[in-house]
Amino acid sequence: MNSLLSASATEIARMIHTKQISSVEVTTANLERIKAVNPDLNAVVQLCEERALSEAAMCDAELARGESRGPLHGVPFTLKDSHDTEGIISTGGTTGRSEYIPDKDSPPTARMRAAGGVLMGKTNTPELTFGSVTDNLVYGRTNNPYDLRRTPGGSSGGAAAIIAACGSPLDLGSDTGGSIRGPSNFCGIAGLKPTTGRVPRTGHIVPPGGPRDSFTVIGPMARRVEDLWLAFPLITGSDQRDPYIVDMPIGDPKSVNVKGMRIAVYDDNGIMSPSPEVAEAVRIASDALSGAGATVTSETPAVVTEATKVADDSREAWGEAYTRGLLANYGTTRIGPILDSRLQDANERALTVDGIAGFQDDIDRLRIEMMTFMDNFDAILCPVAARPAPLHDDQVNTNRGGYTHIYNMTGWPGVVVRANTSTEGLPVGVQIITKPWREDLGVKLAAVVEAATGGWRAPEL
């Protein structure tokens, strides 16, 4: 396999800027890799080969004139199909948009391209991004590159699968209940869920607003932790459309001193106990951080079990009226079994108006209790999921009792990095959660774990 395909996006950007390689060369290599592995994976659902090569040639010509668009100049990337892309079919996994072609890019997409990124295509997602399994009626099911019988997770499963398989160095996912972190974990790559309010959701299949607006965020996914910070600063900040975005300062991971940082570690949330390899991944990561000078304490937040249950219940509390509204807005009349099952569950679990008022009080109380816990810590280290990637026939679609949804409820940033390998040869990651607006801390700590464990490893595909 061409060594360019396993290079980090940061390294690719450096080599393009120093003219060691051309954008056309690396873009061609990635496009050929996509065409080689995608029949097995079904990860890339729209390939923009001619357009990508034209843009890559333009980037090379600009660089020859001494011009650069930005940090991603000439770097190829893919994009989750939940983001609007000008001139490219953008379905969001729902049949009502099976032929929808936006006339402009979503703000994160536009910012990636303005910084010089070369868009190669769109990656698969479950319908409306609502699912921990990447499957829909438009494009079908995506497979895990480490074992085609297994799921890459959801909802950014196509992104994680093609990145891990060396078909793309970079993608933008979205995360409402673990949709960046879960697939990153199951596919052994790095992923960043930013703080709620960092990145605009305008032009996303789940737009700003709705009863769980604070849960949904946009963030980068890549093979290497350093690449998360290559993309993250580019996509942040208000677009004057998403009313919930806050223009907060961004720190620098290079300025973070791990020595003396206080880290709480837990491997069991009291609902879904981890498998031995998951618990071992947490131990390995804990040892790496301790070895780097951090103060590591085995301590589970007292509220974590209750908060996990409430975060799970938030999916059905409003009876999925918002989801039904989205489907109607997009003209979708036929939905897949995963979303249909979710809607049926919501009907049974929906709360009354009085119940919703009390439920919202519970969410606010638990957010406060979690923040109080973090008074004594800089970060939390815990599992991403209780098991490695499940077989397609064994997957738990609702992912209730998991380790990710709670941190959508708090709105805190989280970074995933591979830390271990299961007996079946599957990746096992950990997530590092930090206080709001401190993505720099999470990325720095994840880089320490990556340096100690090696992080991503190529699948035999």
N, C-alpha and C positions, 0 to 999 in steps of 0.2 A: 504494500500500500504506500502511496506517495506520502512522504514525511510531512508535507504541507498540510495534509488532512488531519493530522493529530496535533498540529501546532495550536497554541492559544491564539485567541483573537488579538491579544496585545502584541504577541510576537509577529503575527501576520501584519499588523499595522506598522510595526517597526521596520519589517523587511520591505514593505511597499514604500515607505517614506525614504528609506535608504537605497532604494532601487535595486535591492538584491533579488526581488521578484516583482512581477507585474500584477496588477489587479486582474487582468485577463487570465494570467496563468493560474492564480489561486482560485478564481471564480470558476474557471473551466474544470479544474480538478474537483471542486466540490459538486458541481453539477453532474459530472460523470459518476461521482460516488453516489449521489442521490439516485441516479438512474440504475445503478448497480444493486443497491440495497433496498430501495423502496418497494419493489415487488413483494419482498418478504415482510416489510414493516408496515406499509401503507401509512407512513408518517407524513409525507408531503402530498398535499391534495391539489395544489395548483403550482405548476412549475413555470417560471417566467424566463426561460432560457435565453431567448433572443434579446429580450429587453435587458436582462442582467448583463449579458456580454457586451451590449451596446454601452451601457452605463459604465462598465468596467473599463472599456476602451477610452471612454471620455475621461475617466479618472486618471488613466495613464497619460493621456495627452495633456491634461492640466498639470500633472506633476512634472512632466517634461518642460513645461513653461515656468516651473517654479511656483505653481499655485497649489494650494491644499484647502479642501473644504473644512477639514477638522480632524479630530482624533480617529474617526473611522474611515478616512479617505481610502476608497478602494477595497474595503473589507467586506466580503460577502456575508449575508445573514439571511435567516428565514424569519417568518412572523406567524404567530398563532392566528388561526383563521377567525378569531373573535374580534380582530382589529380591522377597521375599514382601511382599504388600500385602493388608491386611485387607479382605475383602469383594470383592476383584477377582481375576479369574482370573490366575494367575501360573504360566506354563508352563515358563520357563527354556528354551523352544524345543524341548522334548522331548515326544513324543506321549504318554508315560505320565502327563504332567501337563496334558493338553490341557483338562481341566475342573477342575483343582485350584484351590480358593479358600481361601487361608489364613485363619485366625481371628485373626491379629495381624500387625502390620507387622514387618519386619526392623528392627533397631536404627537403622541409618542413615535408613531411611524414617521411622520414628517420630520421630527427632530433627528431621528436616526439617519434618515436619508440626507438631511441638510448637513450632517456631520461627515458625510462622505460614504455612508454605508450603501452597499449594493444589494438590493432585495432580490433573492433568488426564487422565492415562492412562499406559499402559505402552508401551515402545519395543522394537523387534524385536532379536533376538539369534540367533546360530547355536546349534545344539543344545548344551546344557550350557555355553554360552559358548566351546566349543572349536572355534575356527575364525577365520581372518582374512577370511572372507566371511560376510556376514549373510544366511543362508538356512536354512530348516528346513522340516520336513514339516507343521508346524502352521499357519504363517502365510505361508510362501513367502519370496521374495527381496526385499531392500530395494535401492533404487537411489540413486545419488549425485545430489544436487540440481544439481550443476554440469554433469552429463552423464548422462542416465538410462541410457545404455548402459554405464555404469561402476559399479563397486562403491563403497560408502562405507567399505569395510573391515569388520573385525570385531575383537572381538565386539560392541562398543558402537556398531554401525553405524546402528541405528535412532535412537539418541540423537543421534549426530553429524549425521545427515541432517536431522532435524526442527529441531534447533537452528540449523543453517546456513540452513535455509529459512524461518526466522522463525516457526516454529510453537510454539516453546517457548524461554524464555530460559535454562533450566537443567535439568540431568539429572544422575543419578548413574550412572556406568559402573563396570565392574570391569576389572581388568588382570592377566592371568596371564602373557602373553607379548607384550603391546603393545596390549591390547584397548581401552584408553582413548586411548593415544597414536596408534596407527595410524589409526583413524577420525577423530580430531581433525585429523590431518595431511591426510588425503584430503578432508575436508570444510571445511578452512580455519578451524576454530574453535580455542579454547583448551581444554586438558585437563591435569589434574594427577593423576599417579600418586604417591600418598604413599609414605612409608617403610613397609616391611613392619612390621606391628605397630601401626599408627596407628588403623585403623578396623576395628571388628568385622565378621566375615563371617557371623555368626549370621543365619539366615534367607536366606542366599544359596544359589543353586542348587549352587554349589561351596562347601560349608561348611568350617569349620576342620578341619584334619587332612589326612592323606594324605601321600604321599612328596614332593610338591612344595608343601606347605602354605605355605612361605615365599615362594613366587612370587606368590600371589594377594592383591591389594589392591583396595579400593574408593575411588573418588575422583570429584570433580566435573568436569563438562564445561559449557562456556558459550561464548557468542560473544566475550566480553571477558575479559581476564586478571583484572581486578579482581573479577569474579564468582566466580572460583575461591576467593578468600579470603573471600567472603561466605558460602559454603557449607562450606568445609573445616573451620574450627574447630567448627562445629556437630556434625559427624558423628564426630569423633575421641573416643578414650577408651574405657576398658573398659566392657563391658556385663555383666561377671561371668558370661559364658557362653563366649565365645571365649577360650581359655586363653593365647593368644599375643599379646594386646594389652598394650602398655606405655603407662602414663600419663606420657609425657614432656612437658616444657614445649613450648609453641608460640611461635615467634618472631613478630615483626611486620615485614612487608615494608617498612612505612613507616620503620622504624628502620634499614634496611639502607643502607649507603653503598657504592655501586658503585665509587667511585674507589679504586684500589689493589687491587681484587679480582683474583685470579689465575685465568685461565680457559684451559684446554687446549682446542684446537680440532682436530678432524679431520673429513674428509669421505669417507674410504674405510676400511672395516674389514678390508680385505684379502681379503674373500670376495665381496662384491657391490658392485662399483664404482658410484658414483652417476652419474645422468644429469647433463648440463650444468646444467639448471635447479635440480637439487637441490644441486649443488656451489655454484652461485651463491647459493642461499638461505643456505647456511652462511656464505659470504663477506659477504653483506649483513648478516646478524645479527652477525657478528664485527666488522664496521666500526662497527655501532651501539654495541656494548658498548665497543669501544675508544674511540669518541668520547665515551662517558660516563665515561671515566677508568679503565676496567678494563685490566689488563695481559693482553694476549691472546697466547698462544703456540701456534704450530702444532706440536702434539705428539700423536701417537697412542700410547696406552698399549701397551707392548710385548706385553702379554698379551691384547689385545683380540681378535685373530683366534682364538687358542685358546679363550678364554673364550666367544666367540660360538658356536663349534662345540660346546663342552660344554653350553652352555645349550640349544642346539637338540636335542642328543642326550638331554637329560633328559626330553624328552617321551615317548620310547619305552623308556628304560632299564628301567622296571619292567613293560614289556609291556602297559601300559594296564590292568592289573588293577584299579586304582582306578576308572578310568572305567567299566569293566564292572560294578563294584560299585555305582556311582551309578545306572547304567541299571537294574540289577536292583532297587535300592531304590525307584526311582520307578515301577517297573512298566512300563518301556519295552521293548517287544518288536520295534518297527519303527523303524529309524534311517535317516537320510538318507545320501546317497552321500559327503558330505564327511567325516562322522564314521566311516562304514564304512571309507573309504580310510585314515583315520588309524589305526584299530584294526588293519587289515591290515598297515600299515607297522610298527606296534608289535610285532606278532608276529614279524616278520622281524628286528627290531633289539633285541629284549629281551635283557637280560644275565642271566648266571647269578648265583647268590648271591654268589660270590666276585667276579664282575665288578662287581656293584653296590657292594660294599664299596670296591673300588678307585676306582670312579667317584665315590663320595661324597667320597673323599679328594681327588680332582681338583677337585671343586667347592669344597671348603674351601680348598685351596691357592690356587685362582684368586681366590677372594674376598679372601684375605689379600694377594695380589699387587696386586689392584686397589686395595685400601685403602692399600697402601704407595705406589702411584702418587699417590693423592690427598693424600698428606702435603704435596705441593708446590703443590696447587691447591685453589681453592674450588669450582670448577665445571668441567664438561665441556660443550662445545657440539658437536653432531654432527647428522647427518641423522636423520630418523624412519624413512624408507624410501628405497630407492635410486631409485625412480621415483614419479611422481605416480600418482593412482588409475588402476588398469588397467581395461580393458574386461572385462565379465563373462566373455567367452570366452577372455581371455588371463591371467586371474588365477592366481597361484601360491598354492594353498591352504595349503601348509605354511609359507610365509614363511621357509624355512630360509636362514640366512646374513644375516638382516636386522639392524637396528640397535637393536631394542627389547628382545629377550628377555634379552640379557646383563644388563640392569639390573633385571630381575626376579630373576635369579640373585644379584646383589649385594644386592638389597633396597633400593637407593637411590631417592630421590624424583626424579621427572622432570616437567618442564612443557613442553608443546608450544604453539607459537604460529606463526601464518602469517607468512612472511617474503618470499615470492616468488610469481610466477604463471607457469605453464608456457606454452609457445607455443599450447597448445590452450585456454588460459584456465582451467586447473585450479589449485587452491590447492597451494602447496608450503610446508611448514612446517619447523621445526627443533625439536630437543629440547634442553633444558638440564637436565643432571644435576648434582645436588649431593650432599654428604655426608649420611649418615643424619640424620634429624630436622631438616634445614635446608630444609624446603619454603619458608620465607620468602625464602631467597636465590634459589631458582629462580623464584618468582613475581615478585620484584623485577626480576631480569634479563630475564624474559619481557616484563614491562611496558615495559622500555627498548626491546626489539626491536619491540614492538607500536607504541610511540609513534613510532618511526623509520619503520616500514613501513606503518602503518595497520591491520595485522592483518586481521581478518575483513572480507570484502566480500560483499554480498548476491548470490546467484545470480540469473540471469535465469529465474525459474520462476514 
